[in-house]
Amino acid sequence: MNERRLLHYLILVVVEAGFGFMLLYFRYNYFMEVAAAAAASVFYAVWGIWHHSVERRLRQTIVVEYVLVGFMVFLITFLALNL
């Protein structure tokens, strides 16, 4: 794996870990938990689209995949927060 790609994945892991810590920090504030989950999902989708664009492998199916996976993760997190 080249250094540029490693940097891309490092950014993804660090930012998503930050959103995970936000979920823990705001565990008693439902609105902030949902906002953190939504922001994490949006970041994931945008990061994936950006990453594939930089790698010159971006296709419409990849965009749809990242958007759907981000939405599904948000939906699962949202439903888990309501339990």
C-alpha positions as CSV (number, residue, x, y, z in Angstrom):
1,M,0.0,0.0,0.0
2,N,1.5,3.3,-1.0
3,E,1.8,6.2,1.5
4,R,-0.9,8.3,-0.1
5,R,-3.5,5.5,0.2
6,L,-2.3,4.8,3.8
7,L,-2.9,8.5,4.6
8,H,-6.4,8.3,3.1
9,Y,-7.3,5.4,5.3
10,L,-5.7,6.9,8.3
11,I,-7.9,10.0,7.9
12,L,-10.9,7.8,7.7
13,V,-10.0,5.8,10.8
14,V,-9.1,8.9,12.9
15,V,-12.2,10.9,12.0
16,E,-14.6,7.9,12.4
17,A,-13.0,7.1,15.8
18,G,-13.6,10.8,16.7
19,F,-17.3,10.3,15.9
20,G,-17.3,7.1,18.0
21,F,-15.9,9.1,21.0
22,M,-18.6,11.7,20.4
23,L,-21.2,9.0,20.7
24,L,-19.8,8.0,24.0
25,Y,-19.3,11.6,25.2
26,F,-22.9,12.6,24.3
27,R,-24.5,9.3,25.5
28,Y,-27.0,11.2,27.6
29,N,-27.9,13.7,24.9
30,Y,-30.1,11.9,22.3
31,F,-30.0,14.8,19.8
32,M,-26.2,15.0,19.8
33,E,-25.9,11.2,19.4
34,V,-28.1,11.2,16.4
35,A,-26.2,14.2,15.0
36,A,-22.9,12.5,15.5
37,A,-24.2,9.3,13.8
38,A,-25.5,11.3,10.9
39,A,-22.3,13.3,10.5
40,A,-20.2,10.0,10.7
41,S,-22.4,8.5,8.0
42,V,-22.2,11.5,5.7
43,F,-18.4,11.7,6.3
44,Y,-18.0,8.1,5.3
45,A,-20.0,8.5,2.1
46,V,-18.1,11.7,1.1
47,W,-14.8,10.2,2.0
48,G,-15.5,7.1,-0.1
49,I,-16.5,9.1,-3.1
50,W,-13.5,11.5,-2.7
51,H,-11.1,8.5,-2.3
52,H,-12.3,6.8,-5.4
53,S,-12.3,10.0,-7.3
54,V,-8.6,10.7,-6.4
55,E,-7.8,7.1,-7.3
56,R,-9.6,7.6,-10.6
57,R,-11.9,4.7,-10.0
58,L,-15.1,6.5,-9.3
59,R,-18.2,5.0,-10.9
60,Q,-21.9,5.6,-10.4
61,T,-22.2,2.2,-8.7
62,I,-19.5,3.1,-6.2
63,V,-21.3,6.4,-5.3
64,V,-24.6,4.5,-4.8
65,E,-22.8,1.9,-2.7
66,Y,-21.2,4.4,-0.3
67,V,-24.4,6.4,0.1
68,L,-26.4,3.2,0.8
69,V,-23.9,1.8,3.2
70,G,-23.7,5.1,5.0
71,F,-27.5,5.3,5.2
72,M,-27.8,1.8,6.5
73,V,-25.2,2.3,9.2
74,F,-27.0,5.5,10.3
75,L,-30.3,3.7,10.3
76,I,-28.9,0.8,12.4
77,T,-27.3,3.3,14.8
78,F,-30.5,5.4,15.0
79,L,-32.6,2.3,15.8
80,A,-30.1,1.1,18.4
81,L,-30.2,4.5,20.1
82,N,-34.0,4.2,20.4
83,L,-33.8,0.9,22.3
